[in-house]
Amino acid sequence: MAEVHRDPYDGDRVVVHKSRTGRTLAIALIVILAIVGILFATGFWKADVSGGDVPEVSVDGGALPKVDVDSKEVVVGTKEETVEVPTVGVKDNGEE
C-alpha cells in the first residue's frame, strides 16, 4: 500500500508512505509470545508431562579396541650450507 499526498508548499511534490505490515506482524508476534510466557509463568497454563518411563539401559564393561599403528621415522638434525646471495645495487639515472 502506498499513500500519495501533495506537499502544501509545493503542489508538484508527491510524498509516498510505504506499508509497515512486516513491523506490525513482528510486534503482534512478540506480544503473543509474551502473553503465552506470562500464562505459563503464573501457572494459568501448565504442561503436564506425566506418563511414560525412562528406558532401562544395561551397560557391560568393555575393553579398548586393539590398534596397530605404523608411523614414519622422524629424523631431526642440522646441516651447514653455503648460499650465494645476489648483489643488489642502485643505478644512477644520469643525475650527478
Phi, psi and chi 1 to 4 in degrees:
 res  aa     phi    psi   chi1   chi2   chi3   chi4
   1 MET       -  145.9  -73.0  -82.8  169.1      -
   2 ALA  -141.7  140.0      -      -      -      -
   3 GLU  -108.4  134.5  -62.0  177.3   14.8      -
   4 VAL  -114.4  128.5  179.9      -      -      -
   5 HIS  -129.8  150.1  -58.6  -77.5      -      -
   6 ARG   -96.2  137.4  -67.3 -151.9 -179.0  -91.6
   7 ASP   -68.4  131.0 -167.7   10.9      -      -
   8 PRO   -66.7  -23.6   17.9  -25.1      -      -
   9 TYR   -86.8  -30.4  -58.6  108.2      -      -
  10 ASP  -135.6  111.5 -173.7    7.0      -      -
  11 GLY   -64.1  -19.5      -      -      -      -
  12 ASP   -86.2  -20.5  -64.0  -28.1      -      -
  13 ARG   -76.9  137.6 -173.6  169.3  175.4 -175.6
  14 VAL  -119.1  131.7  177.1      -      -      -
  15 VAL  -110.3  127.4  179.2      -      -      -
  16 VAL  -116.1  128.2  177.8      -      -      -
  17 HIS  -105.6  127.1  -64.3  -78.5      -      -
  18 LYS   -85.4  158.5  -66.9 -174.6  178.8  178.5
  19 SER   -69.8  148.0  174.3      -      -      -
  20 ARG  -118.0   40.4  -65.2 -175.4  176.4  137.9
  21 THR   -65.3  -42.7  -54.3      -      -      -
  22 GLY   -61.2  -41.6      -      -      -      -
  23 ARG   -66.5  -39.9 -173.7  169.1  132.2 -173.4
  24 THR   -64.7  -43.1  -55.4      -      -      -
  25 LEU   -64.4  -39.3  -71.7  175.3      -      -
  26 ALA   -63.7  -42.9      -      -      -      -
  27 ILE   -63.9  -42.9  -68.4  171.8      -      -
  28 ALA   -63.0  -40.9      -      -      -      -
  29 LEU   -64.2  -41.6 -178.2   64.0      -      -
  30 ILE   -64.0  -41.5  -69.8  171.4      -      -
  31 VAL   -64.1  -43.4  168.6      -      -      -
  32 ILE   -62.9  -44.0  -70.4  170.0      -      -
  33 LEU   -63.7  -36.6  -70.2  175.0      -      -
  34 ALA   -65.6  -41.6      -      -      -      -
  35 ILE   -64.8  -43.8  -69.8  171.6      -      -
  36 VAL   -62.8  -41.1  168.8      -      -      -
  37 GLY   -61.9  -42.1      -      -      -      -
  38 ILE   -64.5  -40.6  -68.9  170.7      -      -
  39 LEU   -64.1  -39.2  -69.9  174.7      -      -
  40 PHE   -70.8  -38.7  -87.1  111.0      -      -
  41 ALA   -67.6  -35.4      -      -      -      -
  42 THR   -83.6  -10.2   59.1      -      -      -
  43 GLY    89.7    2.5      -      -      -      -
  44 PHE   -64.8  -42.1 -172.6   76.2      -      -
  45 TRP  -110.0  144.9  -79.4   -5.3      -      -
  46 LYS  -145.9  150.9   64.2  179.4 -178.9  176.0
  47 ALA  -101.8  108.1      -      -      -      -
  48 ASP   -92.2  105.1 -174.5   16.9      -      -
  49 VAL  -107.1   80.7 -174.3      -      -      -
  50 SER  -119.9  162.2   60.7      -      -      -
  51 GLY    93.0  157.3      -      -      -      -
  52 GLY    81.5  149.9      -      -      -      -
  53 ASP  -123.2  156.7  -67.1  -30.1      -      -
  54 VAL   -74.9  130.8  175.6      -      -      -
  55 PRO   -65.1  146.4   21.4  -29.0      -      -
  56 GLU   -87.8  136.5  -68.8 -174.7   22.8      -
  57 VAL  -126.0  130.5  178.3      -      -      -
  58 SER  -110.5  134.3   65.0      -      -      -
  59 VAL  -122.3  123.2  178.5      -      -      -
  60 ASP   -95.9  145.8  -65.7  -28.7      -      -
  61 GLY   -62.3  144.2      -      -      -      -
  62 GLY  -127.1 -177.8      -      -      -      -
  63 ALA  -123.0  154.7      -      -      -      -
  64 LEU   -68.9  147.5  -67.3  175.3      -      -
  65 PRO   -69.9  151.3   23.0  -31.4      -      -
  66 LYS   -83.9  131.9  -66.2 -180.0 -178.8  176.8
  67 VAL  -128.3  131.3  179.2      -      -      -
  68 ASP  -113.0  113.9 -176.0   20.1      -      -
  69 VAL  -116.0  126.6  177.7      -      -      -
  70 ASP  -109.3  119.0  -65.3  -33.4      -      -
  71 SER  -113.6  162.1   64.2      -      -      -
  72 LYS   -78.5  154.2  -59.7  -71.0 -179.0 -178.8
  73 GLU   -83.8  133.0 -177.5 -179.4  -18.3      -
  74 VAL  -106.2  122.6  178.4      -      -      -
  75 VAL  -111.5  124.7  178.4      -      -      -
  76 VAL  -120.1  135.7  179.5      -      -      -
  77 GLY  -172.9 -178.6      -      -      -      -
  78 THR  -124.5  154.7   60.6      -      -      -
  79 LYS  -147.0  137.3 -178.4  167.1  105.9  173.9
  80 GLU   -87.8  130.3 -168.0  169.9  -38.1      -
  81 GLU  -128.2  151.1  -73.6  -76.3  -30.0      -
  82 THR  -110.1  126.6  -57.4      -      -      -
  83 VAL  -118.8  130.7  178.9      -      -      -
  84 GLU   -81.1  130.2  -70.6 -172.7   32.7      -
  85 VAL  -109.1  127.8  178.9      -      -      -
  86 PRO   -69.6  151.0   23.0  -30.4      -      -
  87 THR   -85.4  132.9  -54.9      -      -      -
  88 VAL  -112.3  133.1  178.2      -      -      -
  89 GLY  -137.9  172.5      -      -      -      -
  90 VAL  -116.7  126.7  177.9      -      -      -
  91 LYS   -84.5  139.9  -98.0 -171.8  172.6  177.3
  92 ASP   -82.7  134.9 -170.6   10.0      -      -
  93 ASN   -90.6   27.7   61.3   -3.0      -      -
  94 GLY    98.0   -6.1      -      -      -      -
  95 GLU   -89.2  145.8  -64.4  177.6    5.4      -
  96 GLU  -120.8      -  -67.3 -167.6   32.5      -
